[in-house]
Amino acid sequence: MLTFELVKTHRQEIKQSVAVNRLNSKNQTRKIGQRKRNYHFWSYLLRKKQPVCCCHPC
């Protein structure tokens, strides 16, 4: 009886940790995507050879 309960809680813990890991990896990929997008945006502005302004649309 005791071992069964232990196995049950252990399985729940594993499920929780897997869910947390999945969330973290999703956030990680989103951050990386944003970084790439920012990089492309800035390189595009530099390629256009115009002063970079962030306060008002050029």
C-alpha positions in Angstrom: 0.0 0.0 0.0 2.7 2.4 1.0 4.8 1.8 -2.2 1.7 2.4 -4.3 1.1 5.8 -2.8 4.8 6.7 -3.2 4.7 5.7 -6.9 1.5 7.8 -7.4 3.1 10.9 -5.9 6.3 10.3 -7.8 4.4 10.1 -11.1 2.5 13.4 -10.3 5.8 15.1 -9.5 7.3 13.9 -12.8 4.2 15.2 -14.7 4.5 18.6 -13.0 8.2 18.9 -13.8 7.6 17.9 -17.4 4.9 20.5 -17.7 7.2 23.2 -16.2 10.1 22.2 -18.5 7.8 22.4 -21.5 6.7 25.9 -20.5 10.3 27.0 -19.9 11.5 25.7 -23.3 8.6 27.5 -25.0 9.5 30.8 -23.3 13.2 30.2 -24.3 12.3 29.7 -28.0 10.1 32.8 -27.9 12.9 34.9 -26.4 15.4 33.6 -29.0 12.9 34.4 -31.8 12.5 38.0 -30.5 16.2 38.4 -30.4 16.6 37.2 -34.0 13.8 39.5 -35.1 15.4 42.5 -33.3 18.7 41.7 -34.9 17.2 41.5 -38.4 15.3 44.8 -37.8 18.5 46.7 -36.8 20.6 45.2 -39.6 17.8 46.2 -42.0 17.9 49.8 -40.8 21.7 49.9 -41.0 21.6 48.5 -44.5 19.2 51.4 -45.5 22.0 53.7 -44.2 19.7 56.2 -42.5 19.9 57.5 -39.0 18.2 55.1 -36.6 15.4 56.9 -34.8 13.2 55.2 -32.2 11.0 58.0 -31.1 8.9 58.7 -34.2 8.3 56.9 -37.4 10.6 58.0 -40.1 
